[in-house]
Amino acid sequence: MRTRDIECNLCGYQYDPDQHLACQACPLHSDCNLVCCPACGYQTVNHRRSFLVRLASYLQMLKPSSNFASETKEGITLANVPPGSQAELVGFSDTFPADRKAYLQSYGLVLNHQVRVVQHKPVTIIRLDNIELALENSLAKGIMVLLLPDERPNGTKFDSK
């Protein structure tokens, strides 16, 4: 993957947003921070053009990092939460990309916020408030959560051990 390519969170297609013909024909192209996947049409923020993502990345570099895995009881990641279960975000791994972190935070995925996992395949889909987000599975492995006590869809309690 080239450094200019974006990978679609929905279908996994890799593309260069500057070469997308549909966006170049749009009258809002010069001021728009959105890009559509040419394969599936999924619309996402172009993190290279968004001022807020760049600002958050810069601020994240200034902030000292901490190891959130040691703060959680068992170091559970979003990828380990079974579908249908609810979890609370407690942090991001040290290797989590700052631009992706800012992107997710702009959608409301912030510390101490509760999310419900909908599915893990082909991508991890989470529901927070009235929004559903599709996350690459590699990103879900970098989001540290605390599993909340609730019943799984089949009626059995989830044992995190």
Secondary structure by P-SEA (a helix, b strand, c coil): ccccbbbbccccccccccccccccccccccccccccccccbbbbbcccccaaaaaaaaaaaabbbbccccccccccccccccccbbbbbccccccccaaaaaaaaaacccccbbbbbcccccbbbbbcccbbbbbcaaaaaabbbbbcccccccccccccc
